[in-house]
Amino acid sequence: QVQLVESGGGSVQAGGSLRLSCVGFGYTYSTYSMGWFRQAPGKEREGVAAIDSGGTIGYADSVKGRFTISRGNAKNSLTLQMNSLVPEDTATYYCAAKGDRSWSLFDTDYNYWGQGTQVTVSS
């Protein structure tokens, strides 16, 4: 079974930075697109950033220019560098994978999910 494990969440003040990491097990990295999603209490899950199997990247408008998604040096790892954080970024962040080569910011396109890591940004 595919397993995804996130880490790196925490609490920071507005303007600060965090780096989230995801490590995957049990899947072929080169055939999966991966993404970061977030969900705040009472809100729908939102696509943040995604990278497809060929390295093409997409970002939500709300984070473009502040967040960077990248593959780790290890083929089974994924990173989200978050800079210039604002309170609206507060959410549980999830790493996700989908079994095709196209990136997507729609959560319904993904079939494997991590447990999430909490990010809290205070003003």
N, C-alpha and C positions, 0 to 999 in steps of 0.2 A: 504494500500500500504506500502511496505517496504521503510523506510527512513533511510539513513545513514548520519551522520553529523560528519565531521572531525574537529579537532582543534589542536593547538599546533605548527603550522608552524611559521616560522620567519626567521630572518637573523642572521647568526653566522659566525665567522671566522673559517678557516680550523683548524681541531683538536678539535673543540667544539662539543657540544652535543645538541640534541633536543629530546623531547618526544612528539610523535603524539598520539592523542586519537581519537577514533571513537565510537560513540554511535548509536546503532541501535534501530529502533522502528518498530513494526508491523510484526515481524517474530519470528519463533520458533528457538531460539539460538542453541539448541542442534541438530537440523537437518541441519544446514547450515555450510559450510566451508567459511572461510573469508580470505581476503588477502589485502595486501598493494601493490599498483602499483604507478608508477610515469611516468611523461611525461614531457620532456624538449621541448622547442620550436623547431620545425622542426624535431623531432625525434618520433619514434614509442613509444607507451605506453609499459612500461617494468614492468614485475612482480618483486617485491622486496622480499616479504615474504608472506607466507600463513600458515594457521593452519586449520586443518580439524575438524570435529565435535568430533572426538575422541582425539584430542590434538596433533596429529602428525604435525610436522612443517617442512617446506622447505624454503630455502633461495636462492636467486640468488647468484652466485659466487662472484659478485662484492661487495656484502654487508656482506657476511658470516664472522662471527667473529667480526663485527662492529655493526650490527643491531640485535635487539631481538624483536620478535613478541610474544605477550602474550595475553591471555584472561584477562580482568579485573576481579576484585572481583565480580562485577555485571555481570550477564550472557549476558547482551546486550552490553557490552563494549569490546573494542579491543585497544591494545596499540602497538606502534612501538617505541622502545627506539633506538635512533641513536647516536652512539658514533664515535669518530675519523672521523668526517665529512670532506669530501674533496669537492673541487669545482664541481667535476663530479656528486655529489649528488644533485646539484641544479635542481629542477624540481617542478612541481605541484604533490603533493602526494594525491592519492585517496584510500579510503577505499571501498572495494567491498565484495559482498556476493554472494554465489552460493547455489542453493537448493539441494545439495547432500552432502555426507559424505567424499568426497575425496578432499584433497587440490590440488591446481593447481596454476601455475604461468602463465598460458595462459589467457589473458584478454577475449578471446572469450568464455571461460567457465563460466564467471560471468554474472549475469543478473541484479544485483542491484548495484548501484554506488552512492557514495557521490559526493558532489560538488567540493571537492578538497581543499587542503591547501598548500600554497606556502612555499617552503623551498629554501633559498638562502644561499650558502656557499661561502664566499669570501676567496681569497688566501692571 
